Amino acid sequence: MTADLPSPLRLRRATLSLITLLGGVSLAVIPAATVAISSRLFSRPEQGLIAVAVMVATFAGQLTFAVVLESRLSSAATERRVVFPLWLAGLALVAAAVIALNATNPVVLCLGLPLLIAALEVGRGVSVAERLDLREIWASVFVGLGALAGVLAAFTGQDWALIPLVAGIALATLVRCLPVTHRASRPEPAVLGWVVADTAITGVIYPLLNTMILTLIGPDEAVLFTAIATVSGLLAIPLNFMRLRLLKEHSRLDIAVSAGAVLAAVVVLVVLELTGVLGFVFGGVWTSSATILPLVLACGWRAASLATTIPFAALRRMGEVRLLTGLRAAVSVMAFALAGVGLALHSLSAVFLGLLVAELASAVVYELARRHRVRAAALAMAAAA
């Protein structure tokens, strides 16, 4: 539909899309900043627990995102409008305040992270889906500055380093919950159930996998797995952006912008690794291990989602939630099994390789399902004519 716009409007929309997409760095930076700060504040066993908590918080954010956003965007019979719920904003602000008042307590951090990550996921998702670009730019700036201030404070040995991190999240939450002129669509109950089940089946793999790494291999590998997964999560920014936009409507422009951003993100991460920046940020756990191979494989795993997202979003727009849940359950079992082989080998590289192979296989599965659905719809139309 963007192809029908005049060239100046297309250029402006592309520019805003790119700026909003880049603002997603603020979302990916919070888990990484949390791991980096905890490496300076807490003991190694506590770091291992926080690493698992980051994965659990990410899973909680995905579930909340599924309930609040994706269920509405997948309800084809509605207008598919979304807003940032005030109840979630309130819970996130309370969590930020409690963590700020207990900035050296790892248990409080672990308990508060799910609410903060959920607010970040949903708040950014609403801004992207509804094209609230200006407020999203400001929110991203607040999150990014808070994370930067927190990491710098941790590097200088300050025990209050978590305070600017959560303060940035609180300010962004306030911006993202400003009033809008539309109301949220009511999700179709059947769609809501299938979307939440889909997300739960898919998302539970990673906290479960990291818990097994912590239990079977130790806190160092659990922290490293979380660090690599969150760093490679830089690639998930354009992919999630593209997914949200494609859930609303198919757009070659957004696909092209996202693909270019994925390539750029891979280059940036490799440069940061080769120059030692990532080792400096994450400290001893990173520098004491060979990280280039698992990092490259993790980037490949994330980038492979580009091929998965396009047919996935198309099936979502068609309302094929039941079919997608079945497909996602199958590929999730395959991903866990392949990653489990790497875990049995005590190799993070093998774990990420298993996730990469599973992602490539799922792209093929989704595309075949999409083509079958299109053919079935064409045949139904022909028969009706």
QUIMO-V339192 format. One record per backbone hydrogen bond with DSSP energy under -0.5 kcal/mol. CO is the residue of the C=O (numbers start at 0). NH is the residue of the N-H. If there is no record, write none. Layout:
co:CO nh:NH
co:CO nh:NH
This chain:
co:0 nh:3
co:1 nh:4
co:5 nh:9
co:6 nh:10
co:7 nh:11
co:8 nh:12
co:9 nh:13
co:10 nh:14
co:11 nh:15
co:12 nh:16
co:13 nh:17
co:14 nh:18
co:15 nh:19
co:16 nh:20
co:17 nh:21
co:18 nh:22
co:19 nh:23
co:20 nh:23
co:21 nh:24
co:22 nh:25
co:23 nh:26
co:23 nh:27
co:24 nh:28
co:25 nh:29
co:26 nh:29
co:26 nh:30
co:27 nh:31
co:28 nh:32
co:29 nh:33
co:30 nh:34
co:31 nh:35
co:32 nh:36
co:33 nh:37
co:34 nh:38
co:35 nh:39
co:36 nh:39
co:36 nh:40
co:37 nh:41
co:42 nh:46
co:43 nh:47
co:44 nh:48
co:45 nh:49
co:46 nh:50
co:47 nh:51
co:48 nh:52
co:49 nh:53
co:50 nh:54
co:51 nh:55
co:52 nh:56
co:53 nh:57
co:54 nh:58
co:55 nh:59
co:56 nh:60
co:57 nh:61
co:58 nh:62
co:59 nh:63
co:60 nh:64
co:61 nh:65
co:62 nh:66
co:63 nh:67
co:64 nh:68
co:64 nh:69
co:65 nh:70
co:68 nh:71
co:68 nh:72
co:69 nh:73
co:71 nh:74
co:73 nh:75
co:74 nh:77
co:80 nh:184
co:82 nh:84
co:84 nh:88
co:85 nh:89
co:86 nh:90
co:87 nh:91
co:88 nh:92
co:89 nh:93
co:90 nh:94
co:91 nh:95
co:92 nh:96
co:93 nh:97
co:94 nh:98
co:95 nh:99
co:96 nh:100
co:97 nh:101
co:98 nh:101
co:99 nh:102
co:101 nh:104
co:103 nh:105
co:104 nh:108
co:105 nh:109
co:106 nh:110
co:107 nh:111
co:108 nh:112
co:109 nh:113
co:111 nh:114
co:111 nh:115
co:112 nh:116
co:113 nh:117
co:114 nh:118
co:115 nh:119
co:116 nh:120
co:117 nh:121
co:118 nh:122
co:119 nh:123
co:120 nh:124
co:121 nh:125
co:122 nh:126
co:123 nh:127
co:124 nh:128
co:125 nh:129
co:126 nh:131
co:127 nh:130
co:130 nh:132
co:131 nh:135
co:132 nh:136
co:133 nh:137
co:134 nh:138
co:135 nh:139
co:136 nh:140
co:137 nh:141
co:138 nh:142
co:139 nh:143
co:140 nh:144
co:141 nh:145
co:142 nh:146
co:143 nh:147
co:144 nh:148
co:145 nh:149
co:146 nh:150
co:147 nh:151
co:148 nh:152
co:149 nh:153
co:150 nh:154
co:151 nh:155
co:152 nh:157
co:153 nh:156
co:157 nh:160
co:159 nh:162
co:159 nh:163
co:160 nh:164
co:161 nh:165
co:162 nh:166
co:163 nh:167
co:164 nh:168
co:165 nh:169
co:166 nh:170
co:167 nh:171
co:168 nh:172
co:169 nh:173
co:170 nh:174
co:171 nh:175
co:172 nh:176
co:174 nh:177
co:184 nh:186
co:187 nh:191
co:188 nh:192
co:189 nh:193
co:190 nh:194
co:191 nh:195
co:192 nh:196
co:193 nh:197
co:194 nh:198
co:195 nh:199
co:196 nh:200
co:197 nh:201
co:198 nh:202
co:199 nh:203
co:201 nh:204
co:202 nh:205
co:202 nh:206
co:203 nh:207
co:204 nh:208
co:205 nh:209
co:206 nh:210
co:207 nh:211
co:208 nh:212
co:209 nh:213
co:210 nh:214
co:211 nh:215
co:212 nh:216
co:212 nh:217
co:217 nh:221
co:218 nh:222
co:219 nh:223
co:220 nh:224
co:221 nh:225
co:222 nh:226
co:223 nh:227
co:224 nh:228
co:225 nh:229
co:226 nh:230
co:227 nh:231
co:228 nh:232
co:230 nh:233
co:231 nh:234
co:232 nh:236
co:233 nh:236
co:233 nh:237
co:234 nh:238
co:235 nh:239
co:236 nh:240
co:237 nh:241
co:238 nh:242
co:239 nh:243
co:240 nh:244
co:241 nh:245
co:242 nh:246
co:243 nh:247
co:244 nh:247
co:244 nh:248
co:250 nh:254
co:251 nh:255
co:252 nh:256
co:253 nh:257
co:254 nh:258
co:255 nh:259
co:256 nh:260
co:257 nh:261
co:258 nh:262
co:259 nh:263
co:260 nh:264
co:261 nh:265
co:262 nh:266
co:263 nh:267
co:264 nh:268
co:265 nh:269
co:266 nh:270
co:267 nh:271
co:268 nh:272
co:269 nh:273
co:270 nh:274
co:271 nh:276
co:271 nh:277
co:272 nh:275
co:275 nh:279
co:276 nh:280
co:277 nh:281
co:278 nh:282
co:281 nh:284
co:282 nh:285
co:282 nh:286
co:283 nh:287
co:285 nh:288
co:288 nh:290
co:290 nh:294
co:291 nh:295
co:292 nh:296
co:293 nh:297
co:294 nh:298
co:295 nh:299
co:296 nh:300
co:297 nh:301
co:298 nh:302
co:299 nh:303
co:301 nh:304
co:302 nh:305
co:303 nh:306
co:303 nh:307
co:304 nh:308
co:305 nh:309
co:306 nh:310
co:307 nh:311
co:308 nh:312
co:309 nh:313
co:310 nh:314
co:311 nh:315
co:312 nh:316
co:313 nh:317
co:314 nh:319
co:315 nh:318
co:318 nh:320
co:319 nh:323
co:320 nh:324
co:321 nh:325
co:322 nh:326
co:323 nh:327
co:324 nh:328
co:325 nh:329
co:326 nh:330
co:327 nh:331
co:328 nh:332
co:329 nh:333
co:330 nh:334
co:331 nh:335
co:332 nh:336
co:333 nh:337
co:334 nh:338
co:335 nh:339
co:336 nh:340
co:337 nh:341
co:338 nh:342
co:339 nh:343
co:340 nh:344
co:341 nh:346
co:342 nh:345
co:346 nh:350
co:347 nh:351
co:348 nh:352
co:349 nh:353
co:350 nh:354
co:351 nh:355
co:352 nh:356
co:353 nh:357
co:354 nh:358
co:355 nh:359
co:356 nh:360
co:357 nh:361
co:358 nh:362
co:359 nh:363
co:360 nh:364
co:361 nh:365
co:362 nh:366
co:363 nh:367
co:364 nh:368
co:365 nh:369
co:366 nh:370
co:367 nh:371
co:368 nh:372
co:369 nh:373
co:370 nh:374
co:371 nh:375
co:372 nh:376
co:373 nh:377
co:374 nh:378
co:375 nh:379
co:376 nh:380
co:377 nh:381
co:378 nh:382
co:379 nh:383
co:380 nh:384
